[in-house]
């Protein structure tokens, strides 16, 4: 019987810790996470594109690279996030795009989600292929959100969160791999949540606010969402996973 792979929470936590260290911080800063600083610690270019689609992402990539990448990105499907990663002769670079028309909190989560994919899923595979002799690899990932997920009842599920559309996942001269596994989406969501809503920061804010607001999750979520610059749905889910409120 083939076992179904599940998300590795310990790996996600270790990866998030490495991001802070890579950025020169011993531990997460209190308050709003400086996401741009964290992303810029890697060879990744970050940009916001109005009406983000695979086709528009390809156009912007062509401008950035000075040549059109050989990728089948001709869909006009609306995206909230997009990741492009490239390995060329053992040099690893990437681009993260988000939809400029999304609200700021969602743009931040989308960017963090894509950074998670890059570090957890794309980079390790590209490094293996480079070690095996592949000279050039291109990887892409597209992110959309479930419709109707911005509900009042965002609980301890991923119903509000991201899902991935099928794009060319990892292209080499000889094979194509698609990053469409549910466990990878779960890991990317966990990565974004831990990066933008660090456990220690959440616990500090909860202790500060639970006296006037009690432990009612919806009241804490309203307060913490603005203090951490995340969506109410994201912090509600985060509080649930931390076992806070009800």
Buried (B, 14 or more C-beta within 10 A) or exposed (E): EEEEEEBBEEEBBEBBBEBBEEBEBEEBBEEBBEBEEBBEBBEBBBBBBEEBBBEBBBBBBEEBEEEEBEBEBEBEEBBBBBBBBBBBEEEBBBBBBBBEBBEEBBBBBBBBBBBBBBBBBBBEBBBEBBEEEBEBBBBBBBBBBEEEBEEEEBEBEBBBBBBBBEBBBBBBEEEEBEBBBBEBBBBBBBBBBBBBBBBEBBEEBBEEBBEEBEEEBBBBBBBBBEBBBBBBBBBBBBBBBBEBBE
